[in-house]
Amino acid sequence: MLKIRNLYARFEDFCLQDICLDVPIIQNLAKPTQSPNQSPAQTSTQNLAQSSDQSPAQNLAQKIAIVGESGSGKSILAKLILGLVKPSQISGEIEFCGKSLLHNPQIRKIRGQDIAYIPQSPLSALNPLHTIEKQILEMFELHHSRHSQLSAKQKVNLLDETLHKVGLALEIKTRLPHTLSGGQAQRVMIAMMSILKPKILICDEPTTALDANIQKQILNLLSSFTDTSVVLISHDLEIVKAFAQHIIVMKEGQIIEEGTKARIYTSPKAPYTKLLLDSLRLPRIQTTPQSKELLSLTDFGVFYTKRKFFKSSQIKALEHVTLSLKQGESFGIIGESGSGKSSLALGILGLEQTFGQCRFESLALPSMKRDLRFRDNVQIVFQDPFFALNPRFCVYEIIYEALCPQSSRSSHISSQSSPIPSRAHQAQALSTIKRLLQNVKLDEGFLYRYPHTLSGGQAQRVAIARALAKNPQILILDEPTSALDKTTQKVILELLLELQKSYALSYMCISHDLAVIEAMCHNVIVLKNGKAIESGATKEVFENPKSKYTKSLLDARVVDSTLQRI
């Protein structure tokens, strides 16, 4: 068992306090062994026979979830258990099977083999220069030196069996990480850890930024581990509800509440837990679209030019999309990763080559050409605000840059000389920036703060304020809440709906979160492999889907009757 008692750990700007936690493991379950003359299939059969002799209670691995907002200490606790971070001050105890993990040089033998960790971003954890096969086998050989007598063929057979278990095709062995989708990369990390047969597997936000179908597949995969206790770190209470048996709620480095899934969701005690559960009730759109058509697409498509030596070819990322966006309307775009959602947004903005017809206020827009009037009236809010905000600029400078005419910015870049604005212009700009911050519920204290000092929700509000600087008619929202926890997500959605009501804004919302689309969009279009599968009123599409693909997306939603009654 993993035991944590009265843990206190101080870091530069954060501390964990009074952490007490138990993670049970399956006792008396022998590690899988394999003789040199025994195939992986024979080994699996032998281990199954061994485990069948135990009681059912012993064969049920624990599924534990740690939930809380961003910055509550979930990830840092997981890394501290494995000795991946070093606090400036620490007290208390972390024990695994009776052995202390604090200041223990043997923790390297425990890390990976007995307690495995899957980080939040799998692509950043994989070596970009090595194939998937090499990386998984390297992990196995490092931690299972006692199996070094296995032949190369037996190791490959074991790898094939592991890949099959996590639902990956064998051809993926020869691929490099950058060629994988988010779901494939997550499965590779699970395969890399599960091949070690750890007693505890810690998964840090394994479903973040994945579409509903892939989320469901990853959760089913983690739930299938019967000989490994899984600790799931997540800010998504719907995911936690579908997966965990025991739930731990953290806030500001402390455990606020813990208990069984049924007790936490039906009778929460802490006000903070009640706040988290209340965040599942998303605000609903109340406005009605006007008759004025702002944007229309007819047989619209996006293509990329692939060049190789002296030859070039065109690859269609999107084709045959027809839609209409009216003033004050919210239009949702849904589909799996790689379905063409972001390509559609880039094509509308003129950032990719397009074909078909795109009209803004009845004026046809040529491919890759958008005039200043269009760019002022159509703005975009990106998925990751920290990636979209200049880290060298304070909030005032970020929004001030958006207020400047584009012609002035381009001439400034070419001349590399900074024109000195008049005092009157500076005063007017400051007043406008303060008003924009007030509109997104930020006070003047944020004017001279830098992006790295902001929370995810605050940074996204700054990005929205920058997009509103030009008084646009259309905002393209590319996964505006996927990187945020549920409480912050609800605040941002309430803000967007309030701004839409005040300014008659039109939204084109791209999201894999179907609950967000259902809450804030009048109409929706479903994309698959670059083609429009289905479109119509959101309520009609969600309640009576026509295509099998749309039905599969809706069926994959991790929502049960208990959540719907909250």
Phi and psi in degrees as a GROMACS rama.xvg file:
@    title "Ramachandran Plot"
@    xaxis  label "Phi"
@    yaxis  label "Psi"
@TYPE xy
-91.3262  120.405  LEU-2
-120.279  131.834  LYS-3
-122.738  126.169  ILE-4
-129.218  123.704  ARG-5
48.8027  45.0673  ASN-6
-77.0678  128.311  LEU-7
-128.385  126.002  TYR-8
-140.085  123.638  ALA-9
-105.949  131.675  ARG-10
-114.551  -175.332  PHE-11
-58.6852  -45.9897  GLU-12
-131.35  24.5308  ASP-13
-160.866  153.89  PHE-14
-147.254  145.408  CYS-15
-96.1493  136.857  LEU-16
-133.355  134.758  GLN-17
50.8394  47.2135  ASP-18
-85.4849  121.43  ILE-19
-126.243  125.585  CYS-20
-152.95  139.472  LEU-21
-124.139  129.834  ASP-22
-121.863  102.294  VAL-23
-70.7221  152.003  PRO-24
-126.285  163.629  ILE-25
-75.1162  121.633  ILE-26
-87.2222  152.763  GLN-27
61.9988  21.1417  ASN-28
-99.4884  108.076  LEU-29
-64.5409  142.942  ALA-30
-64.6676  141.276  LYS-31
-63.0655  126.053  PRO-32
-116.061  154.274  THR-33
-144.426  122.762  GLN-34
-78.539  161  SER-35
-59.2729  -27.366  PRO-36
-99.8857  14.4358  ASN-37
-115.341  134.498  GLN-38
-79.6313  159.642  SER-39
-57.691  -36.6697  PRO-40
-64.161  -41.1072  ALA-41
-64.7917  -38.6194  GLN-42
-62.4046  -44.427  THR-43
-61.1533  -41.3619  SER-44
-63.5092  -42.5087  THR-45
-64.3837  -43.9893  GLN-46
-65.5292  -36.0632  ASN-47
-63.5412  -40.9155  LEU-48
-64.7616  -38.3385  ALA-49
-64.5849  -44.3034  GLN-50
-70.6598  -26.1592  SER-51
-70.5836  -16.7341  SER-52
-78.5404  -11.3823  ASP-53
-89.9518  166.926  GLN-54
-72.0693  155.967  SER-55
-58.1437  -35.6365  PRO-56
-63.1793  -35.4206  ALA-57
-72.2886  -24.4893  GLN-58
-87.2289  -4.80465  ASN-59
-96.1593  109.904  LEU-60
-76.2945  150.797  ALA-61
-79.9884  143.643  GLN-62
-119.547  107.212  LYS-63
-116.071  141.388  ILE-64
-122.759  139.006  ALA-65
-112.787  118.478  ILE-66
-119.79  161.188  VAL-67
157.817  166.878  GLY-68
-70.067  168.103  GLU-69
-59.8103  134.415  SER-70
87.2766  7.6722  GLY-71
-82.0047  -12.6521  SER-72
107.01  10.3644  GLY-73
-64.499  -52.9638  LYS-74
-69.1895  -38.2721  SER-75
-68.6952  -30.0829  ILE-76
-66.0756  -43.4912  LEU-77
-61.967  -43.0535  ALA-78
-69.3507  -33.0414  LYS-79
-67.1741  -38.7371  LEU-80
-57.3434  -39.4292  ILE-81
-90.804  1.57255  LEU-82
71.7844  27.5797  GLY-83
-89.949  -11.4675  LEU-84
-130.783  151.691  VAL-85
-120.643  109.381  LYS-86
-75.3617  158.38  PRO-87
-74.8751  -24.2822  SER-88
-147.117  136.38  GLN-89
-148.644  142.594  ILE-90
-148.127  169.198  SER-91
98.9961  -160.132  GLY-92
-146.275  139.006  GLU-93
-124.909  116.45  ILE-94
-122.312  143.439  GLU-95
-130.735  116.495  PHE-96
52.4648  42.5945  CYS-97
83.0743  -2.43106  GLY-98
-108.084  133.156  LYS-99
-71.8275  136.206  SER-100
-96.5249  -11.6206  LEU-101
-79.2137  129.142  LEU-102
56.3003  32.906  HIS-103
-105.875  113.144  ASN-104
-65.194  -16.5941  PRO-105
-82.0987  2.96697  GLN-106
-64.2327  -23.3633  ILE-107
-64.7835  -30.3367  ARG-108
-75.5193  -30.8551  LYS-109
-78.4636  -40.0016  ILE-110
-64.2388  122.529  ARG-111
96.0486  -55.1127  GLY-112
-76.3557  -42.8994  GLN-113
-106.244  -38.8931  ASP-114
-124.288  111.983  ILE-115
-104.319  152.317  ALA-116
-133.349  128.768  TYR-117
-110.649  113.703  ILE-118
-70.9334  168.585  PRO-119
-66.1028  -38.7586  GLN-120
-107.5  97.8864  SER-121
-65.0392  -34.3296  PRO-122
-66.2621  -33.2201  LEU-123
-76.1134  -17.5274  SER-124
-88.4121  -18.3465  ALA-125
-90.8203  145.4  LEU-126
-73.1429  119.14  ASN-127
-68.9138  -12.9396  PRO-128
-99.6048  -9.47069  LEU-129
-112.788  149.589  HIS-130
-71.1656  162.892  THR-131
-62.2211  -41.5725  ILE-132
-58.7624  -46.7741  GLU-133
-63.4175  -39.9901  LYS-134
-71.0424  -40.2025  GLN-135
-69.3695  -44.0702  ILE-136
-66.9223  -33.8001  LEU-137
-63.2895  -42.5454  GLU-138
-61.8356  -43.0592  MET-139
-63.5557  -45.273  PHE-140
-68.022  -34.847  GLU-141
-67.096  -38.2176  LEU-142
-99.3121  -12.002  HIS-143
-124.942  61.8839  HIS-144
-63.6401  -24.4602  SER-145
-69.3815  -14.3877  ARG-146
-99.82  15.6578  HIS-147
-64.2646  -16.9255  SER-148
-77.2858  -7.81362  GLN-149
-64.406  140.618  LEU-150
-72.6653  164.203  SER-151
-60.2475  -37.9703  ALA-152
-65.9706  -40.364  LYS-153
-66.0512  -36.2206  GLN-154
-65.8974  -41.1178  LYS-155
-65.0657  -39.6922  VAL-156
-62.3306  -40.1289  ASN-157
-64.8866  -40.3574  LEU-158
-62.8537  -44.7076  LEU-159
-60.3794  -40.9167  ASP-160
-64.4225  -39.4995  GLU-161
-68.229  -43.1352  THR-162
-62.5945  -39.4417  LEU-163
-63.9134  -37.6482  HIS-164
-63.4363  -36.733  LYS-165
-92.8121  6.82905  VAL-166
78.7083  32.0229  GLY-167
-110.366  141.809  LEU-168
-72.1794  151.032  ALA-169
-67.0403  -23.9806  LEU-170
-65.1854  -15.2736  GLU-171
-71.3109  -15.7049  ILE-172
-58.9191  -35.4666  LYS-173
-91.3466  1.08334  THR-174
-90.2412  158.715  ARG-175
-96.4322  155.616  LEU-176
-55.6343  -36.484  PRO-177
-68.378  -12.82  HIS-178
-90.6353  0.111133  THR-179
-94.4981  150.217  LEU-180
-78.1883  171.717  SER-181
-60.8635  -41.7679  GLY-182
-66.9376  -39.2532  GLY-183
-65.5623  -42.5554  GLN-184
-62.9046  -38.3727  ALA-185
-65.6683  -39.32  GLN-186
-67.2083  -37.092  ARG-187
-61.4772  -43.1516  VAL-188
-64.4265  -39.2884  MET-189
-65.0994  -40.4252  ILE-190
-63.4858  -41.7595  ALA-191
-61.6631  -37.4338  MET-192
-82.645  -39.1217  MET-193
-71.834  -23.5027  SER-194
-65.9554  -20.0931  ILE-195
-83.4251  -9.37508  LEU-196
53.124  55.7342  LYS-197
-72.0923  160.4  PRO-198
-81.6864  -30.6805  LYS-199
-132.535  133.159  ILE-200
-119.997  118.492  LEU-201
-100.757  120.324  ILE-202
-113.738  116.912  CYS-203
-95.7906  105.451  ASP-204
49.0692  57.7937  GLU-205
-71.7805  -13.0347  PRO-206
-113.45  4.59306  THR-207
-63.3045  135.334  THR-208
66.8935  15.7877  ALA-209
-102.631  147.912  LEU-210
-72.4889  170.363  ASP-211
-60.1428  -42.7451  ALA-212
-62.4691  -45.4012  ASN-213
-68.2431  -38.3843  ILE-214
-56.4094  -47.1777  GLN-215
-62.6356  -41.4727  LYS-216
-64.1913  -42.1133  GLN-217
-65.1332  -42.7708  ILE-218
-65.0707  -41.0438  LEU-219
-62.1742  -38.306  ASN-220
-64.876  -47.2294  LEU-221
-65.6707  -34.1837  LEU-222
-70.5066  -21.2438  SER-223
-77.237  -11.399  SER-224
-74.6096  109.253  PHE-225
-98.2883  -10.3922  THR-226
-114.907  11.1611  ASP-227
-134.985  129.528  THR-228
-79.1617  132.133  SER-229
-111.442  128.71  VAL-230
-107.556  113.214  VAL-231
-100.526  121.218  LEU-232
-98.6939  123.871  ILE-233
-157.974  152.923  SER-234
-103.432  -0.367166  HIS-235
-97.1938  106.34  ASP-236
-70.1801  -23.5314  LEU-237
-70.3953  -40.8825  GLU-238
-62.6657  -45.9753  ILE-239
-61.4581  -41.9587  VAL-240
-61.6397  -35.6119  LYS-241
-79.3296  -16.7638  ALA-242
-113.238  -47.6946  PHE-243
-84.9241  153.633  ALA-244
-97.6559  -34.0632  GLN-245
-129.775  137.669  HIS-246
-124.504  135.477  ILE-247
-119.262  126.944  ILE-248
-105.987  125.708  VAL-249
-116.309  147.288  MET-250
-150.514  125.52  LYS-251
50.9764  44.6559  GLU-252
81.5917  8.3823  GLY-253
-127.799  151.059  GLN-254
-84.3577  113.992  ILE-255
-84.0965  -37.6839  ILE-256
-161.048  150.045  GLU-257
-150.523  156.065  GLU-258
169.775  -176.015  GLY-259
-69.1178  160.589  THR-260
-58.0999  -45.7499  LYS-261
-61.597  -42.3716  ALA-262
-69.2168  -43.1372  ARG-263
-63.3446  -41.6235  ILE-264
-82.5408  -23.3567  TYR-265
-101.946  -31.9392  THR-266
-137.896  63.1787  SER-267
-67.0553  142.873  PRO-268
-99.9327  -44.5578  LYS-269
-75.8648  138.604  ALA-270
-57.2763  -34.5396  PRO-271
-65.9626  -39.8428  TYR-272
-63.1499  -40.6549  THR-273
-63.0988  -36.4556  LYS-274
-64.9951  -41.564  LEU-275
-61.9132  -43.6487  LEU-276
-68.0203  -34.6329  LEU-277
-66.6587  -26.2456  ASP-278
-67.9219  -12.9497  SER-279
-72.4931  -20.0403  LEU-280
-87.1395  93.8297  ARG-281
-75.7401  148.337  LEU-282
-66.9491  148.389  PRO-283
-106.724  145.746  ARG-284
-66.6263  136.647  ILE-285
-117.145  -13.5664  GLN-286
-82.7103  162.596  THR-287
-118.377  129.739  THR-288
-61.9509  148.715  PRO-289
-84.7679  173.217  GLN-290
-81.7394  -17.5287  SER-291
-69.2747  124.504  LYS-292
-88.1541  125.127  GLU-293
-95.6118  -44.9499  LEU-294
-136.398  136.576  LEU-295
-139.109  139.909  SER-296
-121.09  135.481  LEU-297
-131.379  118.407  THR-298
47.2034  43.7947  ASP-299
-80.8308  144.73  PHE-300
-152.094  164.347  GLY-301
-128.441  137.325  VAL-302
-135.597  154.326  PHE-303
-116.78  145.518  TYR-304
-98.504  120.348  THR-305
-102.28  121.684  LYS-306
-112.423  136.438  ARG-307
-142.053  112.508  LYS-308
55.0579  -118.166  PHE-309
-99.4907  6.93926  PHE-310
-111.168  151.73  LYS-311
-140.205  148.729  SER-312
-141.726  156.615  SER-313
-104.995  133.868  GLN-314
-115.458  120.432  ILE-315
-82.2296  117.14  LYS-316
-91.0116  -19.0255  ALA-317
-158.279  139.933  LEU-318
-154.799  155.533  GLU-319
56.4398  46.7908  HIS-320
-102.215  124.831  VAL-321
-127.147  124.457  THR-322
-156.362  166.312  LEU-323
-137.989  133.24  SER-324
-118.396  121.763  LEU-325
-100.039  164.048  LYS-326
-65.1707  131.717  GLN-327
80.6025  6.4349  GLY-328
-97.0797  147.698  GLU-329
-111.296  123.183  SER-330
-117.344  122.09  PHE-331
-94.9474  143.237  GLY-332
-124.292  116.657  ILE-333
-126.071  161.78  ILE-334
156.194  166.868  GLY-335
-71.1288  169.953  GLU-336
-58.9775  133.934  SER-337
84.6572  9.02913  GLY-338
-82.7059  -13.2152  SER-339
110.579  11.1762  GLY-340
-63.2384  -53.6888  LYS-341
-68.2252  -33.0178  SER-342
-61.8193  -37.4532  SER-343
-61.9791  -44.881  LEU-344
-63.3771  -44.8634  ALA-345
-64.968  -36.003  LEU-346
-65.8254  -42.4012  GLY-347
-61.9265  -39.1673  ILE-348
-76.1265  -7.06915  LEU-349
78.8899  21.2431  GLY-350
-93.9929  -7.79908  LEU-351
-134.293  159.941  GLU-352
-70.3577  137.634  GLN-353
-131.826  165.271  THR-354
-139.835  169.518  PHE-355
87.3036  -165.154  GLY-356
-114.831  130.791  GLN-357
-127.889  122.186  CYS-358
-125.089  134.988  ARG-359
-118.894  117.175  PHE-360
50.9313  46.4106  GLU-361
73.3316  0.650783  SER-362
-98.0704  127.523  LEU-363
-70.2829  139.659  ALA-364
-112.449  120.464  LEU-365
-71.324  157.239  PRO-366
-61.2006  136.442  SER-367
63.7579  13.1063  MET-368
-130.51  118.458  LYS-369
-134.022  125.292  ARG-370
-76.085  172.349  ASP-371
-63.2281  -33.7992  LEU-372
-63.6112  -42.1712  ARG-373
-65.038  -44.9928  PHE-374
-65.0331  -32.1609  ARG-375
-70.6886  -32.8362  ASP-376
-90.3836  -14.5909  ASN-377
-126.136  110.406  VAL-378
-118.139  163.692  GLN-379
-129.264  143.014  ILE-380
-114.987  119.471  VAL-381
-84.7042  167.31  PHE-382
-64.7909  -47.119  GLN-383
-105.646  104.339  ASP-384
-64.5181  -32.6025  PRO-385
-69.2114  -30.7089  PHE-386
-73.8095  -30.4578  PHE-387
-86.8181  -19.0643  ALA-388
-97.267  138.107  LEU-389
-68.5522  117.756  ASN-390
-68.4465  -16.2058  PRO-391
-89.3498  -8.84834  ARG-392
-103.372  142.966  PHE-393
-80.9533  173.641  CYS-394
-59.6569  -40.6409  VAL-395
-58.1458  -46.8434  TYR-396
-68.051  -35.9406  GLU-397
-61.4356  -45.7224  ILE-398
-78.0473  -34.7707  ILE-399
-61.8862  -39.239  TYR-400
-60.1817  -38.0853  GLU-401
-70.0633  -27.0916  ALA-402
-73.8274  -26.0121  LEU-403
-68.8443  142.08  CYS-404
-59.4546  144.602  PRO-405
-61.8908  -34.4476  GLN-406
-63.952  -36.6232  SER-407
-67.7886  -39.4703  SER-408
-65.4815  -42.7552  ARG-409
-67.4808  -38.4559  SER-410
-69.0165  -32.6647  SER-411
-65.6164  -39.7469  HIS-412
-67.2587  -42.4432  ILE-413
-70.4836  -36.9938  SER-414
-86.624  -19.4086  SER-415
57.4675  29.6883  GLN-416
-125.344  132.164  SER-417
-88.5074  111.951  SER-418
-66.3591  136.484  PRO-419
-89.2913  112.274  ILE-420
-71.3748  154.198  PRO-421
-70.2378  162.161  SER-422
-63.4111  -36.8478  ARG-423
-63.9471  -40.9357  ALA-424
-66.2552  -41.5187  HIS-425
-62.4493  -42.5708  GLN-426
-64.9692  -40.761  ALA-427
-66.1691  -41.267  GLN-428
-64.1549  -42.2686  ALA-429
-62.6397  -41.2402  LEU-430
-63.3365  -41.282  SER-431
-65.5125  -42.1201  THR-432
-65.9309  -40.2767  ILE-433
-61.4678  -40.6856  LYS-434
-65.5657  -40.6869  ARG-435
-63.883  -41.8771  LEU-436
-64.7221  -39.1552  LEU-437
-63.7173  -36.2292  GLN-438
-64.7723  -29.8011  ASN-439
-101.313  17.8683  VAL-440
66.3554  40.5338  LYS-441
-122.695  138.708  LEU-442
-90.3801  -179.261  ASP-443
-66.4092  -17.9195  GLU-444
-64.5748  -14.6927  GLY-445
-89.0757  -6.09989  PHE-446
-54.8248  -43.3327  LEU-447
-113.029  24.2612  TYR-448
-91.7669  152.604  ARG-449
-100.11  157.472  TYR-450
-52.8501  -37.7795  PRO-451
-69.0337  -13.479  HIS-452
-92.8225  0.464852  THR-453
-100.214  152.596  LEU-454
-77.6874  171.468  SER-455
-60.1021  -42.9708  GLY-456
-67.0047  -39.6865  GLY-457
-65.6063  -42.1318  GLN-458
-63.5611  -38.6373  ALA-459
-67.6395  -33.5414  GLN-460
-66.6576  -39.2437  ARG-461
-62.387  -41.2421  VAL-462
-62.6573  -38.4027  ALA-463
-67.7891  -41.6871  ILE-464
-61.3275  -40.9467  ALA-465
-62.899  -41.4543  ARG-466
-65.6974  -29.9164  ALA-467
-82.563  -7.46768  LEU-468
-60.1192  -30.4879  ALA-469
-92.3889  8.3464  LYS-470
51.758  57.4552  ASN-471
-73.2393  161.676  PRO-472
-94.8923  -25.8382  GLN-473
-128.055  133.32  ILE-474
-115.717  125.601  LEU-475
-94  118.069  ILE-476
-105.145  105.167  LEU-477
-95.8394  99.4839  ASP-478
49.1507  58.7291  GLU-479
-68.8896  -16.4517  PRO-480
-124.894  1.77642  THR-481
-67.759  -26.9017  SER-482
-91.6983  7.42948  ALA-483
-112.457  151.863  LEU-484
-73.5226  169.375  ASP-485
-63.4172  -39.371  LYS-486
-67.2362  -42.2932  THR-487
-68.2301  -35.8759  THR-488
-58.8681  -44.1905  GLN-489
-63.5922  -40.42  LYS-490
-63.4165  -43.0371  VAL-491
-66.0115  -41.1688  ILE-492
-64.2066  -41.8146  LEU-493
-60.9637  -40.1542  GLU-494
-63.7893  -45.3795  LEU-495
-62.5331  -41.3956  LEU-496
-68.4518  -35.6156  LEU-497
-67.2109  -42.3452  GLU-498
-65.0624  -38.3572  LEU-499
-62.7003  -40.6045  GLN-500
-68.0467  -36.5341  LYS-501
-76.6118  -36.9869  SER-502
-114.039  6.47397  TYR-503
53.8115  40.7461  ALA-504
-72.3112  150.405  LEU-505
-107.594  135.786  SER-506
-114.675  138.22  TYR-507
-115.506  103.452  MET-508
-103.69  117.591  CYS-509
-99.1136  125.043  ILE-510
-159.938  147.892  SER-511
-93.832  -7.6667  HIS-512
-87.1762  102.836  ASP-513
-67.0994  -26.3858  LEU-514
-65.7679  -37.5675  ALA-515
-65.8618  -45.2234  VAL-516
-62.0603  -43.5995  ILE-517
-64.1463  -33.5513  GLU-518
-77.7928  -34.3943  ALA-519
-120.923  2.30737  MET-520
-115.047  136.037  CYS-521
-75.3478  -43.8575  HIS-522
-130.223  162.911  ASN-523
-147.351  150.163  VAL-524
-127.226  138.515  ILE-525
-106.631  124.925  VAL-526
-110.846  144.783  LEU-527
-148.25  125.169  LYS-528
51.0025  40.5351  ASN-529
79.4737  10.8146  GLY-530
-129.038  147.897  LYS-531
-78.0639  120.454  ALA-532
-91.8591  -38.8353  ILE-533
-161.111  148.43  GLU-534
-152.041  161.367  SER-535
154.016  -169.885  GLY-536
-61.9998  138.112  ALA-537
-56.9459  -45.3104  THR-538
-61.6425  -41.514  LYS-539
-67.6877  -44.0691  GLU-540
-66.1013  -39.7515  VAL-541
-74.4668  -32.9504  PHE-542
-89.3278  -31.3085  GLU-543
-134.42  65.8737  ASN-544
-65.1819  142.859  PRO-545
-95.3673  -39.2669  LYS-546
-89.7872  151.899  SER-547
-63.8543  -35.5001  LYS-548
-64.1093  -44.8686  TYR-549
-62.0494  -40.2526  THR-550
-61.7123  -39.887  LYS-551
-66.2947  -37.2736  SER-552
-63.7035  -44.4725  LEU-553
-69.6015  -36.3747  LEU-554
-67.939  -24.4445  ASP-555
-80.1534  -8.37663  ALA-556
-61.5053  131.578  ARG-557
-88.9429  67.1402  VAL-558
-131.987  129.64  VAL-559
-115.842  -179.543  ASP-560
-63.8924  -31.7979  SER-561
-63.7391  -44.4532  THR-562
-65.4424  -38.2929  LEU-563
-66.9383  -21.898  GLN-564
-88.9149  -9.74236  ARG-565
